[in-house]
Amino acid sequence: MASARFPLTVAEKHKILFTNPEPPAELSAWGSTYEKAGNLHDALEFYQAAQDRPALERLLNGAVETADLLLLLNTCKALGLPPNRGHLQALQDRAHSAGKAETARKVSLLLVSA
């Protein structure tokens, strides 16, 4: 059952993304709906399918602000870019200040190889 936070059921979402893909503008609109509801990982799927670079870049910045390492890595992948050292450092700083010690530790491992 869909809700305000998840406007589509899983089956509806998969249909729109994979079975009968919608045009890019529709996919971006769904991404925006999910982004506004705070579901950034779901929004990423729609923006990636729409190849909406401005929206993906916005999500990348949101990942840094929320210290969401998985979102940052998946958004970089969707953009076809390696994680940027500056983004990783900013995310690590944000993780430290938010008390996300494990995320900060994982970022430090990525910074060694970046």
Secondary structure, 3 states (H helix, E strand, C coil): CCCCCCCCCHHHHHHHHHHCCCCHHHHHHHHHHHHHCCCHHHHHHHHHHHCCHHHHHHHHHHHHHHCCHHHHHHHHHHHCCCCCHHHHHHHHHHHHHCCCHHHHHHHHHHHHHC
